[in-house]
Amino acid sequence: MRVAKVIGNIWSTRKEEKLSGFKLLIVQPINVLDGSLDKAPIVAADTIGAGVGETVIVVGGSSARSAAGDMSVPVDATVVGIVDDQEIDPDVLQ
């Protein structure tokens, strides 16, 4: 799982039939320790109704397909949660 910030939407009128009904988001992976950008943005299928500006939890690979509800859906990333808050114990990082 990764934490990411939703930075945009993607619309596609012509796409693989199994992607019909999925909202597609552009998400920017972030480092949970300091909020810095971590890698390039990716496209993720949204299963929970996340919106631009929200911090989300994203899964990839077979977990992304499973979260989409069908192992044959051609997705590499799926949004599975919206982060309300986080707490990191600084003593553990030392």
C-alpha positions as CSV (number, residue, x, y, z in Angstrom):
1,M,0.0,0.0,0.0
2,R,1.1,3.6,-0.7
3,V,-0.2,6.9,0.5
4,A,-0.9,9.5,-2.3
5,K,-2.5,12.8,-2.9
6,V,-5.3,13.0,-5.5
7,I,-4.1,15.7,-8.0
8,G,-6.6,15.3,-10.8
9,N,-9.1,13.3,-12.9
10,I,-8.8,11.5,-16.2
11,W,-11.7,11.0,-18.6
12,S,-11.7,8.4,-21.3
13,T,-14.7,7.8,-23.6
14,R,-12.9,4.9,-25.4
15,K,-11.4,2.3,-23.1
16,E,-11.3,-1.4,-22.3
17,E,-14.9,-2.5,-21.6
18,K,-14.0,-3.8,-18.1
19,L,-13.0,-0.2,-17.1
20,S,-16.5,1.1,-17.8
21,G,-18.0,2.6,-14.6
22,F,-14.6,3.3,-12.9
23,K,-13.7,6.8,-12.1
24,L,-10.0,7.3,-12.9
25,L,-7.8,9.6,-10.7
26,I,-4.3,11.0,-11.1
27,V,-2.6,10.4,-7.8
28,Q,0.8,11.6,-6.6
29,P,2.6,9.2,-4.2
30,I,3.9,10.9,-1.1
31,N,6.4,10.1,1.6
32,V,4.3,9.7,4.8
33,L,7.2,10.8,7.0
34,D,7.6,14.3,5.6
35,G,4.9,14.8,2.9
36,S,7.5,15.1,0.1
37,L,6.7,13.8,-3.4
38,D,7.7,10.1,-3.9
39,K,8.0,9.0,-7.6
40,A,5.9,10.1,-10.6
41,P,2.1,10.5,-10.5
42,I,0.0,7.5,-11.5
43,V,-3.5,6.7,-12.7
44,A,-5.6,4.8,-10.2
45,A,-9.2,3.4,-10.3
46,D,-11.3,4.9,-7.6
47,T,-13.6,2.6,-5.7
48,I,-14.6,4.8,-2.8
49,G,-15.4,8.3,-4.2
50,A,-12.2,10.2,-3.4
51,G,-11.7,13.7,-4.8
52,V,-9.0,16.1,-5.8
53,G,-6.9,17.3,-2.8
54,E,-7.6,14.3,-0.6
55,T,-4.9,12.0,0.8
56,V,-5.7,8.4,-0.1
57,I,-4.4,4.9,0.3
58,V,-3.6,3.1,-3.0
59,V,-2.9,-0.6,-3.6
60,G,-1.2,-2.0,-6.7
61,G,-0.8,-5.2,-8.7
62,S,-3.2,-8.1,-7.9
63,S,-4.5,-6.3,-4.8
64,A,-5.6,-3.4,-7.2
65,R,-7.5,-5.9,-9.3
66,S,-9.1,-7.6,-6.3
67,A,-10.1,-4.2,-4.8
68,A,-11.7,-3.3,-8.2
69,G,-14.0,-6.4,-7.6
70,D,-12.8,-8.5,-10.5
71,M,-9.3,-10.0,-11.1
72,S,-9.7,-9.5,-14.8
73,V,-10.1,-5.7,-14.6
74,P,-7.0,-4.2,-16.2
75,V,-5.9,-1.9,-13.4
76,D,-2.4,-1.5,-11.8
77,A,-3.6,0.8,-9.0
78,T,-6.8,1.3,-7.0
79,V,-7.8,3.8,-4.4
80,V,-9.0,1.9,-1.4
81,G,-9.2,4.4,1.4
82,I,-9.3,8.1,2.3
83,V,-6.8,9.2,5.0
84,D,-8.5,11.1,7.8
85,D,-5.3,11.6,9.8
86,Q,-2.0,10.0,10.6
87,E,0.3,9.8,13.6
88,I,3.9,8.7,13.6
89,D,5.8,8.0,16.8
90,P,9.1,10.0,16.4
91,D,10.8,7.7,19.0
92,V,10.5,4.7,16.6
93,L,12.3,6.6,13.8
94,Q,15.5,7.0,15.9
